Amino acid sequence: MALKDKDKDKVEVVEESKQLVIFKLGDEEFGVDILQVREIEKLDQPITRVPKSPAFVEGVINLRGEIIPIVDLRKRFGLVVRQTSHEARIIIVDISDGQVGMVVDSVVEVIRLNASAIENAPPITRGVDAYFLSGVAKINERLIILLNLERALSPEEVKELDALKAEEQNDQNGRSE
């Protein structure tokens, strides 16, 4: 079957899409690129507090032999700190050549959305400084705040977390000998 002249000029446009892990902090929904998410864990394992760590660092966990620093995103973003529920999760993400666990109120879903649904973040987005954001996604009546994980922690904070991780690893190695 030959194409008609009017059909020859039609080109299928494939729009770029992103897959996001959506989670909640309070009533707000946030999203992170699924390519940066390593795994999602229940908040039922012991978190070892580390002296002299930043206020937003809950401590570290030993996840299958790997020490992972744990950051409370509510504290990091200056949001009201609440009692954690059974729905709270730790999202382990790749950030600045390492892993960090982020404590969130709950994980909602994994979605795929077109890049056209993402807009630049306004300067202040519901209490979270735009510096931490990569955009805002509109899905029907929902607004999902997209985090820029590379900015969630400053380079100095990443170094500090690496030092805490190394210190805890050394402590554990010293205890096992």
Summary of the structure (lengths in Angstrom):
residues: 177
radius of gyration: 20.0
end to end distance: 76.3
largest distance: 78.4
contacts: 460
relative contact order: 0.20
helix: 24%
strand: 44%
